[in-house]
Amino acid sequence: MNLIQRVQAILLKPKETWPQIEAEPASTASIYTGYIMILALIPALAGFIGMSLIGVNTFGVSFRVPILQGLAQLVVGYVLSLVMIYVIALITDALAPTFGGQKNRLNALKLVAYGSTAGMVGGIFNLIPMLSVLGILAALYSIYLIYTGLPTLMKNPEGKSLPYTAVIIVCGILAGLVIGALSALFTPTPAMNLGDANPGVTIETPEGKVHLDTDKMEDWGKRMEEAGKEMEAAQQSGDQAAMEEAMKKMQNMGITAQPAQPSE
């Protein structure tokens, strides 16, 4: 099945397409080179064209991101989007036993990669910055795609797909915030205040200033990684008390889930 056919199939007939995806022989490299790396170019290139070549015109005020700065944002954003897909796939794989599923890293990558199709294709709306909100709406459809693919790819009971999806999305949002902050650090703009006494990045917008405390985000990332390792170790050992303790740590970071019940 070629790229266009696969995109059409997963968007229009996800429930019928997921079993085909599971049965297909694949590797991490083939999924990236044959699918992710191609579709991820859509939002990256569209964003560059929209912000640097077309620009924004609001209330009679026009703004364009300088070409070199736009190219830097394109490259950094593109690379970090590829990293984010893999990170979310790892999280999805690690959480599988918690929701009665089976760990399978390749299937987790398939789920996140093909489930992200709507969001990546919807990035075409970035060509016209005023329509970029439609890209966000398209990305919401990716949530449904992941929801429908979980029972097939991760083998969890269908009744646990909703909370499983919710946890994946929360983790994805948090990972996106961290990656967004990293992208801002790699592509500073004149609108950023890098001389603030507080660690982090301050971005000035028409609605006010937004401050990203990178020290706190780094600390959160380390704590999430530690909690994830504890959860995985507890799942492997079958220690229910340790699983509950690890779950409490994740809940303290805003991530909620129900621990899997031990098998009879």
N, C-alpha and C positions, 0 to 999 in steps of 0.2 A: 504494500500500500504506500503510495507516494505521500509527500508532505501535505499537499492540499487536501487529498482525500482523507487523511488522518485528522486534520483540523476540522473538516466538515463532519466527520463521523463522531468525534468526541464532543463537539458542540451540539449536534442535532440528535444524536442517538447514544448518549453516554452509557446507559445501562446495557445496551447491546454491545458496545465497543470495549468496555472494560475487560470482559473475558478474553477477547481477542488480544488485547494488550498483554494480559497476564501470560497467555500461551506463547507469545512471540519470543524467540531467542534474542537476547539483548545484553549489552554490557554498559557500564557507566559511560565509557568513551563513545559508544555508538548512540546512546540516548542524547548525549551532549552535542556531538558533532552533527547528528542527523536531525535533531529537533530543537533542543533548547537554545543552542548558540545561534540558530537561524531566527527563531521567533523572538528571542530576546533583543534582536537588533531593531525590531519594529518600534517599541517605545523609545529606545535610545536614539535612533535616527530621527524619529518624528519629533521628539522633544528638542533635539538640536535645531532642526529646521524651523519648528514653531517659535522657539525662543530667540534664536540667533539670526535667522533669515527673514522670517515673517514678522515676529515681534508681537508685543501686546499693545493694544490701543484702548485705554480706558479713560472715559470722561475727558477725551481730547488730549490725553497725555500718552505719548508713545514711548515704548521701552524695548530695547533689544539687548540681549546678552552679547558681549563682544565675542567675535568669532573664535579666537584662541581659547578664551575661557569656556565657551560653549563646547569646543572640541574636547577640552580636558574633562568637562562634566560628562560628556558622552562616553568617553573611554572608561572613566572611573565608575560611572553609574552602570555601564554595561557589565564590567568585570564583577562588581559587587552584586549585581542581580544574579549572575551565575553562581556566585558563592552562596547567596541566600537560599537558592533552590536546594543546594546540597545540604546546607545546615538544617533546613526545615525537614528534609528527607531523613536526616539522622535523628531528629527529634521524633518524627512520626514512627520510625522504626523502634526507638527506645521505649515509646509509650505503648506499643502494641500489646504486650502482656497485661498491662494495666486495664485494658478494655477487652480482655478475653481474646485478643488476636494473637498472631504468630509473627515473630520477628523475621523480617526478610528485607535486607537493605536494598537489594535491587528492586524489589516490588515497591518499596517505599519511595525510591527515586522515580520509578515509573508513575506512581500515584501523584506525586507533587509536580513532576515535569508535565505530564499530560493534563493534570488538573489545573495547572496554571495557564492553560491555553487561552481561555477567555480573557484573562488579564493582560497577557502579552499581545494578543491580537487587538484588544481594545485600546492598546497604547497608540494606535493609529490616530486617535482623536487628539493626541498631543500636537499634531500638525497645526491645529488651530487652538492656541492656548485657551480661548474662551470656551471651547468645547471639551476641555480636558476632564471636566466632571463626568462626562459620558464614559470616559475610560475607567473611572472609579466604579460606575454602575456595572460596566462589563466585568470588572474584577470580582464583583460580588457573585457573579454567576460561577466563578471558579470555586467558590465555597460549596455550591451545590454539586459541582463536578467531583470534588474531593469526597463529599458526603456519599455520593452514589458509588464511588470506587472503593471505599474502605472495606466493605464486606468481601469483595472479590479479591482485592490485592493483599489486604492485611488479615483476612480471615476472622474478623471480629463478628460477634452476633450483631444482626441488624439493629437490635434495640439499643446497642451502645454506640452506634455510629454518630448520633447527634452530639453527645458529650465529647466523644473522641474528636470530632470535627471542631467543636468549640475550643478545645485545648490547643489543637494544632493552629487555629487562627490566632488565638491569643499569643502563642509563642511566636508565630509569624509576625504579628504586629510589633512585639517587643524586639525581635531580631531586626525588623525593618527600621525601628528607631535607632538602634545601635549602628546599623549599616548606613543610615542616613546621616548620622553624626560623623561617621568616618568619611563619607563622601564629602561632607562640608569641610572637613579638615584638609582633605587632599585637594579640594578645589575652592580655596578661599576667594571671596569676592570683595569688592570695595565696600559693599554694604555690611560686611561683617566687622564687628569690633573685636579684634584680636588682642587688644591691649588691656582688657579688663583685668582687674585684680583677681577676680574669681576665675578658677580654671574652667575652661569650656569655650563655647562659641556662642556669640550673640548675633542673631540675624535680625536686621531691621526690616520690618514690613509696613505697609500702609496702615495696618491695624495696630501696630505697636512692635515691641521687641520680643523676640523669643530667645530664651537662653537655654543652651544645651550643656549641662554639666557633665563633661566627659569623664571626670574622675568617678562620679557616681555611676555612670553607665558602665564603666569598666569594672567597677566593684560588683554591680548587678550581674554582669556577664560571668564573672568568676564564681559568684554564688550560685547562679543557675547551672553552670557547668558542674560544680561540686554536688549540688542536689541531684542532678541527672545521673552522675556516677553512682551516688549512694542508692538511688532508685534502681538502677540497673543491677547493682551488686545484690540488693535485697531481693529482686525478682529472681536472680539466678540461684540464690540460696534458699528461696522459699520462706524467708523469715518475714511473717506478716507484720510483726511489731516494727521491724526495721523499715518495711515498706510504708507503714502508716507514718513513721517519724519523718521519712524522706518526703512524703506527701505534704506533711505540715509545713516543711520548709518551702516547698513549691507554692503552697497556698499563701504563705507570708510574702511571696514575691508577686502575688496577684494571679497565680496559676492554680486553678482548681480542677480536681478530677477525683474519681472514685477508684480506690485500689481494687485490683482484681481479687475475687474470692478464691481461696485455695481449693484445688480440685478435690473431690471426694476420694 
